[in-house]
Amino acid sequence: MLTTRLLDPLINALDCSPWGSTTGRAVVRPNAWREPPSPLYTPEQRVRRDHSPWTRVQGVLAIAQFGVFLASLGLVLRFLATGDGFAVATVSVCIKTLALYAIMVTGAIWEKEVFGRYLFAHAFFWEDVFSMLVIALHTAYVVAVLAGIGDARMQMLLALAAYGAYVINATQFLMKLRAARRDEPRHFASGGLAS
């Protein structure tokens, strides 16, 4: 009996089976009437976001970086398909990396202004974690180019890996932006401050 009382909580915590009858436990159904998730910004954070010059800087840099990304992606794919244009593809990836560094530095400043910390604020924790991978891959590319590590094809494949991570990270941020916009009607309905 003592063993059962000690092990049951551990087993129940680790057991992910949705079928209670096969595991010998009761099925707990999630509450269908859950409260909506908490908004991305508190009213104070929303005011700081709306009045920060870094909000506009982030928007402009995000669009510019995406444009550089598309052009560079085309050049990288062209090199991988034809073997032509290695130098121009390399320069384009380096420009994309500089744009990434710029948006990361200004984004950290924005996060500090709005949330009170430079990185890993609760609202953007996972986006920031994945951003570290994006930066690491872009930096690894620059190091490979400067140190002459690998051949041209390997370097361009590393650039593609960095770009794949960038696309995932950009999607994360777009989903957050969408969530913030979905919060707007609730914010105003609850008597929040106008933007």
Summary of the structure (lengths in Angstrom):
residues: 195
radius of gyration: 23.1
end to end distance: 60.1
largest distance: 73.0
contacts: 491
relative contact order: 0.11
helix: 77%
strand: 0%
